Structures are given as structure tokens and as C-alpha cells.
């Protein structure tokens, strides 16, 4: 996506260099794929196909298109655009060769073969004929190559390993052994049925993900992204901590227009980092905050990451329910981030930054405030009863209509064509991932690996919910290091979630737990693209920046454990515990909030002043007692050999005790931290 290269007007401009921007944009390409920039006839053809793809899906959102036709057509569009827009290798960029055109045509031909066969074709799923198997194998090869081009080699390799697992079942050691399946049976299940490649993940991609990327493209091309950053700067400007606050607020607002953690990091960083540098932020800390802000954009309603749409489909609930569940965790995340920003202002002795906006906050809101209506329209339509796909369809119409309130934001034909094309192109990464992940899901359901894997995890954990949750988090994290967020969620939802559910965790809590840890792969090395992009902008060290981003995202790492370990934890997902009331939701929210504040003070090594080693340890203990009491309980019970009854009072007493002590001993103040 394009990056806004403007910087706020200041007395002394600290600009982000073009070299830094190119380096940062390389990380966007690493996440979204190194797409061709096609000109001439090739550009016109690819743009036309992308526009037609968007129009088809907008039509499908409003009209009724049969399930099989919709999914197969969606994948056909995805494959031909993937081959045209993503080169075989980087050295072949920006030109279309025969080896891009031929695979695209072959991929589309295989889908046409499937659609042409109609019901006779689907009836042959368990006993496919020779041509079905040949066409199916060719299609799977084309899909794996398209996925490699758009997301890298890891996901196709993972899919091939799962195919090998399905075929080699009888030869595997216990407990992994199973009956095994030959190539014909596998191709029939993966290619012909709606339980493999064209299963739930592709359905979500065809009905929701692409519509939301079109929606994001409409917001972006109508100027919403620039407005949200300018609005944040105008609202927060003029104070020592204004730069940090701007990052936090703009990252929340940009979740819809961007849809990408790395892209959001770069977009905000190019504007906000010059202010952060002038305020006195250390380079690595500034980069860590930018990456944390980018991560927050994926976690934030109303448009969460693509995996959130899959949660709704897997659990058979509305997307509005998913937004509802994400509300309190999102508020907790940004509350903790804001608190850390306030501590940063003290820690780095941040200076006032002179900021003169082009227009006042009131003028800006009067002229461009309609973007807020565009952003919230999708939630409004869902609240009044429309389906998610219809809601986003009408939200796109609203965004298009409102854009004409100002001449400079109007989606005139040239802008409209670009928005429609970018909407489809922006969905290619997720669409190929969903289709390729369908191979994994199909094999898991065919072989029963999900239940088998959950039994193995529970056995290793000795039946302990705490250990099972920790093992699950590690599994999601490790898988997330290798594959995109959407793929890691899909894989872990089918192989790891059953373990938590078996131990009594509500299914919605288990899936939200996995969703959050899948998203956290964005800031986890060695594939921490958001921190690396932020470091490119700030000139900081990539790995030190990653460690700083871990510090800022600490709440996101710990809050999911509350979902599954605390009896009241479902309250954070807006679910009233059995036999409880709304008071339980309020209580768990307050308790977790106080714990996160203690953990933020620990992570920043600063509360009312810089902490001593003892104070920092006590703040850590206070935060864990409030947020993650099961860990403390387990350690104490293991040491003492006795069951203990936990209350949160010790955590409150310890935390407030540290603050009272620091209030009495604030002088002399320690020097500002510079590293």
C-alpha cells in the first residue's frame, strides 16, 4: 500500500529519509508479497480483472450466489491475479512473462472443470475418476505455487507435510498412526468436497475478508487514513507526551483503512516519528511503540484481523459477537499502552513539541468528520440486524456517498477504479492463505488429528489447564513465526483449541485465546516484521526494537490467559459467568486493569519515579497476582504441597504499597533513561 510521506509542520523538521522509507516498505512487501507494478496493457488487464473481482463480490454480497459457485469463482480470481501480480522470483518483478500467464490460465481452467461438472462432479468426491484426480493434482500444485508467491514458501511446505502425514499414517509411530489415505481419496476430499480447500476458510475469504479489504480501500482512497492521523495529531499535539499519544490513537483509528500491522506501523511512523524524536524518545523505544500501535490496529474493532472473521464462522456466531468479545481486551490493551506512553514522557524527560496544524481541530472535524461515520457504519448496520456481508456492503455504499461531501475526498471514477482494484489485490494474501490452509483443515478432519493432538497435549500437561494453556500459547506462537496470522489461527483452531475445550474452557474463550497469540507473531522474532519496519524508520536496532515492542505489548501476551484460567475470565469477553451477573464483568475488568498498570510500571521500570530492583520485583508480583493468579497459585502449591485459596487482595496491597512508598521518596529524582 502507499505510505503517506508527509511530516507535521514544526519549527525544526526531523524528516524520515527516503532510504528509511524504502527499507520499511520492504517489510510491508515481506508481509503482503512483493507485487508487480505493471504498466501498459499488462497493468490494464490486471486492473480490469481486479475491478471485476471486486464487483462480483459486491454483487454476491447483495444477491444470492450458490455456495459452490461463489467459493470456486473466488479462488479462480485469486489464482489468476496472484500469478499476474506476484512474480516467480524478485528478479522478474514488474513484467509479466509466459510462466505467469500460463499457470493462471491453467488454474482457472481447473476451476471451470469443477464448476462445469456440476452435481455429477461433487458426487464423485469419494471415488473420483482419472481426470478428476489429474485436474485436482494440477489445481493443488497451482494453489501451492500461488501461495508461495503471495506469502512465501512456509505455508506450502506445511501443507505438503500434512499431505504426507495423511498418506503415511500406517507407517507413523504411535500415537500419530492412522489408517492412511491414497492420492485419489485425498484429491477427492481436498478438491471436490467443501470440507477441504473450498471449505470454511475460503467461504470466509469469499464472503467477508474481501469485502472488508474493499471497504478498507474505499476508506483509504477517500482520505480517511490521512484524516485519522491528522485528527490524532491535532487532538494530542502540543504536549511532551503528544507524540506517543498520537501513535496510540491513530493506530486504533487506522485499523480499518489499513488492515495490516506492518503497513499501519509504517504509515504512522513516517508522520509521528519526527515528533517522537524531537520530544526526546530513544530510537528503539520509539520503534517499539510504533510496532505496538501497528499490532493494536489488528486487534481493534470494528475491523479486526482476517482471522477474526474465521472465529465467527468456526463458532457459528455473528461477527458482531466477535466485535463485542474484543471490546474489553482492546480497551485494556490501549489503556496499558497509554499508561506506558505517559511513563515514557517522564522517563525520557520528553520536551514540548511545537505543532501547528493546517486547521484547527474543530475545522478539521467539520470538514472531514464524516470519515468517522464511514468507519462506524459497518457496526451500525450489524446492530440493526443486517448480516456481516450485507453490513459491509452498505458501509461501502455509505463511504462512497459521503466521500462526495468534499471535492478532494470524492471517489471520482479514477479513484473508484483504483479503490475497487486495490480492494481485490489487498485480499490476495489472505485468500491464498485461506485456500492453502484448507488443505490443512481438510486433512485434520479426515484423519482425526485434532482430537488426537488435543489428547497428546493434555497428556503432556498432566491434565493441568495452566500447562495446557501455556503449551497451546507456545504452539500458536511457534507456528505464527513461520506462517501468516490467518494461517496460524486456522491451523491452531483445528488442532489446539480442542485441548482447551476438553478441559472445560468455553469454545469462544479458546478461540479468542488462539486468535490473540496468532496476532502476537507480528512482534515475535525472527519474523517480527512490524518492529523491523519501525526500526527502519527510526534508525534503531531491529532486535532491540523488537524487545521494546514486547515490552509495550505485554498486556496482549497476558490478558488471553485470563480468558481461559480465571473463573470470571469470560467476563473480559462480555460473557456473564455461570451463576453470576454483570458485576462479575465489572470486577474482572477492574482487577485486570489494575494488574496491567502494575505490569506496565514493571516493564517500563518506572512508576512515580524510576523503580529500584526491589520495587520492580514487587510490581511484577502485584501484576501477576491480579492478572495471572493461576501461575502464582501453581508455584506456591508446588513449593508448599498444599492447596491455597487465592484472593486478589495481596496484589492490590503490594501494588498500592509500592506507590505509597514512591510517593514518599520521590526526591531526589533519578536522571532520565536514555537507552
ROZAKOL-322855 format. One record per residue (C-alpha): residue in three letters; z, y, x. Coordinates in steps of 0.1 Angstrom, whole numbers, padded with zeros to 4 digits, always signed. Layout:
ALAZYX/...
This chain:
UNK+0000+0000+0000/UNK-0004+0036+0011/UNK+0025+0053+0027/UNK+0034+0089+0019/UNK+0034+0106+0053/UNK+0049+0139+0042/UNK+0082+0151+0056/UNK+0106+0175+0039/UNK+0103+0212+0048/UNK+0130+0220+0073/UNK+0137+0247+0098/UNK+0131+0221+0126/UNK+0109+0192+0116/UNK+0116+0158+0133/UNK+0084+0140+0124/UNK+0077+0103+0123/UNK+0048+0097+0147/UNK+0015+0081+0137/UNK+0022+0053+0162/UNK+0055+0045+0144/UNK+0038+0046+0110/UNK+0011+0021+0122/UNK+0038-0001+0136/UNK+0058+0000+0103/UNK+0026-0006+0083/UNK+0020-0038+0103/UNK+0053-0052+0089/UNK+0040-0044+0054/UNK+0009-0064+0062/UNK+0031-0092+0076/UNK+0047-0094+0041/UNK+0017-0087+0019/UNK-0010-0100+0041/UNK-0035-0083+0064/UNK-0060-0073+0038/UNK-0096-0063+0045/UNK-0106-0027+0039/UNK-0140-0033+0026/UNK-0167-0006+0022/UNK-0202-0006+0007/UNK-0214-0035-0015/UNK-0185-0058-0005/UNK-0160-0031-0014/UNK-0177-0025-0048/UNK-0178-0062-0056/UNK-0142-0069-0047/UNK-0130-0038-0066/UNK-0150-0049-0096/UNK-0136-0084-0096/UNK-0100-0070-0092/UNK-0106-0045-0121/UNK-0120-0073-0143/UNK-0090-0094-0134/UNK-0065-0067-0145/UNK-0085-0060-0177/UNK-0084-0097-0185/UNK-0047-0100-0181/UNK-0041-0068-0201/UNK-0062-0084-0229/UNK-0043-0116-0226/UNK-0010-0097-0230/UNK-0021-0083-0263/UNK-0043-0110-0277/UNK-0038-0148-0277/UNK-0054-0167-0248/UNK-0047-0205-0248/UNK-0022-0215-0221/UNK-0046-0237-0200/UNK-0074-0212-0201/UNK-0051-0184-0191/UNK-0035-0202-0161/UNK-0068-0217-0148/UNK-0086-0183-0151/UNK-0057-0165-0134/UNK-0058-0189-0105/UNK-0097-0186-0103/UNK-0095-0148-0100/UNK-0067-0152-0075/UNK-0086-0175-0052/UNK-0119-0157-0051/UNK-0101-0123-0044/UNK-0079-0140-0017/UNK-0109-0152+0002/UNK-0128-0119-0001/UNK-0099-0096+0007/UNK-0079-0117+0033/UNK-0098-0127+0064/UNK-0098-0162+0081/UNK-0082-0145+0111/UNK-0072-0110+0120/UNK-0102-0106+0143/UNK-0125-0110+0114/UNK-0110-0081+0094/UNK-0129-0055+0073/UNK-0160-0076+0069/UNK-0170-0104+0045/UNK-0186-0135+0061/UNK-0202-0166+0046/UNK-0170-0185+0052/UNK-0152-0161+0029/UNK-0178-0162+0001/UNK-0184-0200+0001/UNK-0148-0211-0003/UNK-0142-0185-0030/UNK-0172-0198-0050/UNK-0161-0234-0044/UNK-0126-0226-0056/UNK-0139-0210-0087/UNK-0163-0239-0093/UNK-0134-0264-0092/UNK-0115-0244-0118/UNK-0147-0242-0140/UNK-0149-0280-0137/UNK-0114-0284-0150/UNK-0120-0260-0179/UNK-0153-0275-0188/UNK-0137-0309-0191/UNK-0115-0298-0220/UNK-0092-0323-0236/UNK-0110-0352-0220/UNK-0101-0339-0186/UNK-0064-0334-0194/UNK-0062-0369-0210/UNK-0072-0384-0176/UNK-0041-0370-0158/UNK-0025-0404-0152/UNK-0059-0422-0145/UNK-0083-0396-0130/UNK-0118-0407-0123/UNK-0135-0404-0089/UNK-0149-0369-0095/UNK-0116-0357-0107/UNK-0099-0368-0075/UNK-0127-0353-0053/UNK-0127-0320-0071/UNK-0088-0320-0072/UNK-0086-0326-0034/UNK-0111-0298-0027/UNK-0092-0275-0050/UNK-0058-0282-0033/UNK-0074-0276+0001/UNK-0089-0243-0011/UNK-0055-0233-0025/UNK-0036-0241+0007/UNK-0061-0220+0027/UNK-0059-0191+0003/UNK-0021-0192+0005/UNK-0023-0193+0043/UNK-0045-0162+0043/UNK-0022-0142+0020/UNK+0013-0153+0031/UNK+0009-0172+0063/UNK+0009-0209+0074/UNK+0045-0218+0065/UNK+0041-0223+0027/UNK+0010-0245+0030/UNK+0028-0266+0057/UNK+0058-0270+0034/UNK+0035-0281+0006/UNK+0019-0307+0028/UNK+0053-0321+0038/UNK+0062-0325+0002/UNK+0029-0343-0004/UNK+0037-0366+0025/UNK+0071-0372+0010/UNK+0056-0382-0023/UNK+0031-0407-0006/UNK+0056-0422+0019/UNK+0085-0428-0004/UNK+0089-0466+0001/UNK+0090-0461+0039/UNK+0117-0434+0040/UNK+0154-0442+0048/UNK+0180-0442+0020/UNK+0189-0421+0002/UNK+0155-0404+0003/UNK+0135-0435-0006/UNK+0114-0437-0039/UNK+0086-0458-0053/UNK+0058-0437-0037/UNK+0026-0424-0053/UNK-0010-0428-0043/UNK-0035-0400-0039/UNK-0051-0405-0073/UNK-0018-0402-0091/UNK-0008-0372-0071/UNK-0040-0353-0077/UNK-0038-0361-0114/UNK-0003-0348-0116/UNK-0008-0317-0094/UNK-0043-0306-0105/UNK-0048-0319-0141/UNK-0014-0315-0158/UNK+0005-0283-0165/UNK+0035-0296-0145/UNK+0021-0292-0110/UNK+0000-0264-0096/UNK-0006-0249-0130/UNK+0030-0252-0141/UNK+0058-0228-0148/UNK+0053-0207-0117/UNK+0017-0200-0123/UNK+0025-0193-0160/UNK+0050-0166-0149/UNK+0024-0152-0124/UNK-0003-0150-0151/UNK+0018-0136-0179/UNK+0044-0114-0162/UNK+0041-0108-0124/UNK+0005-0095-0125/UNK+0013-0072-0155/UNK+0043-0057-0136/UNK+0022-0052-0105/UNK-0004-0034-0127/UNK+0025-0014-0141/UNK+0037-0005-0106/UNK+0002+0005-0096/UNK-0001+0028-0126/UNK+0033+0044-0117/UNK+0023+0048-0081/UNK-0012+0063-0088/UNK+0003+0087-0114/UNK+0026+0101-0086/UNK+0058+0085-0097/UNK+0067+0073-0062/UNK+0064+0107-0047/UNK+0083+0123-0076/UNK+0112+0099-0073/UNK+0116+0107-0035/UNK+0112+0145-0041/UNK+0137+0143-0070/UNK+0162+0124-0048/UNK+0158+0150-0020/UNK+0163+0179-0044/UNK+0193+0164-0061/UNK+0210+0153-0029/UNK+0199+0179-0004/UNK+0219+0205+0014/UNK+0250+0184+0024/UNK+0259+0164+0055/UNK+0255+0131+0036/UNK+0225+0142+0016/UNK+0200+0122+0038/UNK+0220+0089+0032/UNK+0224+0096-0005/UNK+0187+0103-0008/UNK+0179+0068+0007/UNK+0202+0051-0018/UNK+0190+0070-0049/UNK+0153+0069-0041/UNK+0154+0032-0032/UNK+0168+0025-0067/UNK+0141+0046-0084/UNK+0112+0032-0063/UNK+0119-0004-0072/UNK+0093-0002-0100/UNK+0064+0016-0083/UNK+0067-0003-0050/UNK+0077-0039-0058/UNK+0081-0046-0021/UNK+0112-0043+0000/UNK+0092-0036+0032/UNK+0069-0011+0015/UNK+0099+0007-0001/UNK+0116+0009+0033/UNK+0086+0024+0049/UNK+0079+0048+0021/UNK+0114+0062+0020/UNK+0118+0061+0058/UNK+0088+0083+0065/UNK+0104+0110+0044/UNK+0141+0105+0048/UNK+0145+0096+0085/UNK+0137+0131+0098/UNK+0166+0144+0077/UNK+0188+0115+0088/UNK+0180+0122+0125/UNK+0188+0160+0120/UNK+0221+0151+0102/UNK+0232+0130+0132/UNK+0226+0094+0122/UNK+0223+0070+0150/UNK+0188+0053+0151/UNK+0199+0017+0144/UNK+0223+0027+0117/UNK+0196+0049+0100/UNK+0172+0019+0102/UNK+0198-0004+0088/UNK+0204+0019+0058/UNK+0167+0022+0052/UNK+0163-0016+0051/UNK+0193-0020+0028/UNK+0177+0006+0005/UNK+0144-0014+0005/UNK+0163-0046-0003/UNK+0181-0028-0032/UNK+0147-0020-0047/UNK+0140-0057-0052/UNK+0174-0062-0068/UNK+0173-0033-0092/UNK+0165-0033-0129/UNK+0142-0027-0147/UNK+0117-0043-0123/UNK+0133-0068-0101/UNK+0116-0091-0076/UNK+0089-0116-0088/UNK+0115-0144-0087/UNK+0134-0127-0115/UNK+0106-0135-0139/UNK+0109-0171-0129/UNK+0146-0171-0137/UNK+0137-0162-0173/UNK+0112-0190-0175/UNK+0133-0217-0159/UNK+0163-0209-0181/UNK+0142-0203-0212/UNK+0157-0168-0218/UNK+0142-0134-0222/UNK+0135-0112-0192/UNK+0158-0086-0209/UNK+0186-0111-0204/UNK+0178-0113-0167/UNK+0179-0075-0165/UNK+0212-0075-0184/UNK+0227-0100-0159/UNK+0215-0080-0129/UNK+0231-0047-0141/UNK+0266-0050-0128/UNK+0257-0066-0094/UNK+0231-0038-0089/UNK+0258-0012-0097/UNK+0282-0029-0073/UNK+0255-0030-0046/UNK+0247+0007-0048/UNK+0284+0017-0052/UNK+0292-0001-0020/UNK+0260+0014-0003/UNK+0270+0049-0014/UNK+0305+0044-0001/UNK+0292+0033+0033/UNK+0270+0064+0033/UNK+0300+0086+0027/UNK+0318+0069+0056/UNK+0287+0074+0077/UNK+0289+0111+0072/UNK+0325+0111+0085/UNK+0317+0085+0112/UNK+0287+0103+0128/UNK+0301+0138+0121/UNK+0269+0144+0100/UNK+0257+0180+0101/UNK+0243+0200+0071/UNK+0206+0197+0068/UNK+0187+0228+0057/UNK+0163+0216+0030/UNK+0141+0240+0010/UNK+0123+0221-0018/UNK+0089+0233-0031/UNK+0105+0238-0065/UNK+0140+0237-0080/UNK+0154+0205-0094/UNK+0151+0219-0129/UNK+0114+0229-0124/UNK+0106+0196-0109/UNK+0122+0177-0138/UNK+0104+0199-0164/UNK+0071+0193-0147/UNK+0073+0156-0137/UNK+0104+0142-0155/UNK+0080+0122-0178/UNK+0079+0096-0149/UNK+0115+0086-0160/UNK+0101+0078-0195/UNK+0074+0057-0178/UNK+0099+0039-0157/UNK+0123+0031-0187/UNK+0096+0024-0213/UNK+0094-0013-0205/UNK+0131-0018-0212/UNK+0129+0003-0244/UNK+0101-0020-0258/UNK+0121-0051-0249/UNK+0152-0037-0266/UNK+0133-0031-0298/UNK+0121-0067-0298/UNK+0088-0070-0281/UNK+0081-0099-0257/UNK+0083-0090-0219/UNK+0045-0093-0216/UNK+0038-0070-0246/UNK+0066-0046-0234/UNK+0050-0041-0200/UNK+0016-0038-0217/UNK+0028-0009-0239/UNK+0047+0005-0209/UNK+0014+0007-0190/UNK-0002+0024-0220/UNK+0027+0049-0221/UNK+0024+0055-0183/UNK-0014+0061-0187/UNK-0009+0085-0216/UNK+0019+0105-0200/UNK+0000+0109-0167/UNK-0023+0135-0185/UNK+0007+0158-0190/UNK-0002+0173-0156/UNK-0036+0176-0141/UNK-0026+0164-0107/UNK-0010+0132-0121/UNK-0037+0123-0146/UNK-0052+0089-0143/UNK-0088+0100-0144/UNK-0115+0073-0142/UNK-0115+0072-0104/UNK-0077+0069-0102/UNK-0077+0045-0132/UNK-0101+0021-0114/UNK-0080+0023-0082/UNK-0048+0015-0102/UNK-0064-0014-0120/UNK-0078-0028-0087/UNK-0045-0023-0069/UNK-0026-0040-0097/UNK-0045-0073-0093/UNK-0046-0070-0055/UNK-0009-0064-0054/UNK-0003-0097-0073/UNK-0023-0119-0050/UNK+0005-0126-0026/UNK+0029-0137-0054/UNK+0001-0155-0073/UNK-0009-0178-0044/UNK+0027-0184-0036/UNK+0034-0194-0072/UNK+0004-0217-0072/UNK+0012-0233-0039/UNK+0049-0237-0049/UNK+0036-0256-0080/UNK+0028-0284-0055/UNK+0065-0285-0045/UNK+0077-0283-0081/UNK+0053-0310-0093/UNK+0064-0334-0065/UNK+0101-0327-0071/UNK+0097-0335-0108/UNK+0075-0366-0101/UNK+0098-0381-0075/UNK+0132-0370-0090/UNK+0140-0353-0057/UNK+0160-0325-0074/UNK+0187-0349-0088/UNK+0187-0369-0056/UNK+0191-0338-0034/UNK+0219-0325-0055/UNK+0238-0358-0052/UNK+0234-0357-0014/UNK+0247-0321-0012/UNK+0277-0328-0034/UNK+0285-0359-0013/UNK+0284-0339+0019/UNK+0306-0313+0003/UNK+0331-0340-0008/UNK+0328-0327-0044/UNK+0341-0292-0034/UNK+0325-0264-0053/UNK+0332-0240-0025/UNK+0315-0261+0002/UNK+0286-0269-0022/UNK+0281-0231-0028/UNK+0282-0224+0010/UNK+0258-0253+0017/UNK+0235-0240-0011/UNK+0236-0205+0003/UNK+0227-0218+0038/UNK+0198-0239+0024/UNK+0184-0209+0005/UNK+0188-0187+0035/UNK+0171-0211+0059/UNK+0142-0217+0035/UNK+0139-0180+0029/UNK+0135-0174+0067/UNK+0102-0194+0065/UNK+0087-0186+0031/UNK+0084-0156+0008/UNK+0112-0147-0016/UNK+0094-0161-0046/UNK+0087-0194-0029/UNK+0122-0198-0016/UNK+0136-0192-0051/UNK+0112-0217-0067/UNK+0119-0244-0041/UNK+0157-0240-0042/UNK+0158-0236-0080/UNK+0144-0271-0084/UNK+0163-0288-0055/UNK+0195-0269-0050/UNK+0205-0254-0084/UNK+0212-0289-0100/UNK+0240-0294-0074/UNK+0259-0263-0086/UNK+0252-0271-0123/UNK+0266-0307-0118/UNK+0299-0292-0106/UNK+0303-0271-0137/UNK+0286-0238-0127/UNK+0267-0223-0157/UNK+0229-0226-0151/UNK+0224-0189-0153/UNK+0250-0183-0126/UNK+0235-0209-0104/UNK+0200-0194-0106/UNK+0212-0159-0101/UNK+0232-0171-0070/UNK+0200-0186-0056/UNK+0179-0155-0065/UNK+0202-0132-0046/UNK+0202-0154-0015/UNK+0164-0158-0016/UNK+0161-0120-0016/UNK+0185-0117+0013/UNK+0159-0134+0035/UNK+0143-0099+0036/UNK+0170-0087+0061/UNK+0176-0120+0079/UNK+0161-0127+0114/UNK+0138-0139+0127/UNK+0116-0128+0098/UNK+0136-0097+0089/UNK+0105-0076+0081/UNK+0124-0047+0064/UNK+0148-0040+0093/UNK+0119-0044+0118/UNK+0098-0019+0098/UNK+0127+0005+0097/UNK+0132+0002+0134/UNK+0096+0010+0140/UNK+0101+0043+0121/UNK+0134+0053+0137/UNK+0126+0041+0172/UNK+0156+0018+0172/UNK+0161-0017+0185/UNK+0148-0042+0158/UNK+0177-0067+0163/UNK+0204-0040+0164/UNK+0188-0025+0133/UNK+0189-0060+0116/UNK+0226-0063+0124/UNK+0232-0028+0109/UNK+0213-0038+0078/UNK+0235-0069+0075/UNK+0265-0046+0075/UNK+0251-0024+0047/UNK+0241-0054+0026/UNK+0274-0072+0030/UNK+0282-0068-0008/UNK+0249-0086-0017/UNK+0260-0115+0005/UNK+0294-0119-0011/UNK+0291-0110-0047/UNK+0270-0140-0056/UNK+0299-0163-0047/UNK+0319-0145-0074/UNK+0293-0158-0099/UNK+0300-0194-0091/UNK+0335-0196-0078/UNK+0356-0173-0099/UNK+0365-0185-0134/UNK+0358-0149-0145/UNK+0327-0146-0123/UNK+0303-0149-0152/UNK+0316-0115-0163/UNK+0296-0099-0135/UNK+0266-0113-0152/UNK+0277-0098-0185/UNK+0288-0132-0198/UNK+0322-0134-0215/UNK+0342-0163-0201/UNK+0351-0192-0225/UNK+0381-0181-0245/UNK+0380-0146-0230/UNK+0369-0112-0241/UNK+0351-0081-0228/UNK+0384-0073-0210/UNK+0376-0101-0186/UNK+0342-0085-0177/UNK+0360-0052-0170/UNK+0387-0069-0150/UNK+0364-0089-0127/UNK+0342-0058-0122/UNK+0371-0036-0112/UNK+0386-0063-0089/UNK+0353-0069-0072/UNK+0346-0032-0069/UNK+0379-0026-0051/UNK+0373-0056-0029/UNK+0338-0043-0019/UNK+0352-0010-0010/UNK+0377-0027+0013/UNK+0349-0048+0029/UNK+0328-0016+0033/UNK+0356+0001+0052/UNK+0359-0030+0073/UNK+0322-0032+0080/UNK+0320+0005+0089/UNK+0352+0003+0109/UNK+0362+0035+0091/UNK+0383+0043+0061/UNK+0402+0076+0061/UNK+0396+0076+0099/UNK+0384+0051+0124/UNK+0403+0018+0120/UNK+0425+0002+0146/UNK+0419-0036+0152/UNK+0449-0045+0130/UNK+0438-0022+0102/UNK+0403-0036+0103/UNK+0416-0071+0100/UNK+0438-0062+0071/UNK+0409-0045+0053/UNK+0389-0077+0057/UNK+0417-0098+0043/UNK+0422-0074+0014/UNK+0384-0075+0006/UNK+0383-0113+0008/UNK+0414-0117-0014/UNK+0397-0096-0041/UNK+0360-0107-0038/UNK+0361-0142-0023/UNK+0396-0156-0030/UNK+0384-0192-0031/UNK+0378-0191+0007/UNK+0413-0178+0014/UNK+0428-0204-0011/UNK+0409-0232+0006/UNK+0421-0222+0041/UNK+0457-0217+0031/UNK+0457-0250+0011/UNK+0442-0268+0041/UNK+0468-0254+0065/UNK+0498-0259+0043/UNK+0487-0290+0025/UNK+0499-0275-0008/UNK+0481-0262-0039/UNK+0486-0224-0043/UNK+0483-0202-0073/UNK+0462-0172-0064/UNK+0466-0137-0078/UNK+0447-0106-0067/UNK+0479-0085-0062/UNK+0482-0093-0025/UNK+0447-0080-0019/UNK+0455-0047-0037/UNK+0488-0043-0019/UNK+0473-0048+0015/UNK+0443-0025+0009/UNK+0463+0004-0005/UNK+0489-0002+0022/UNK+0463+0004+0049/UNK+0450+0036+0031/UNK+0486+0050+0028/UNK+0492+0043+0065/UNK+0460+0060+0075/UNK+0468+0090+0052/UNK+0500+0095+0072/UNK+0484+0090+0106/UNK+0451+0108+0103/UNK+0457+0131+0133/UNK+0445+0133+0159/UNK+0411+0123+0146/UNK+0391+0099+0168/UNK+0357+0110+0182/UNK+0326+0103+0162/UNK+0309+0070+0167/UNK+0275+0073+0184/UNK+0265+0036+0189/
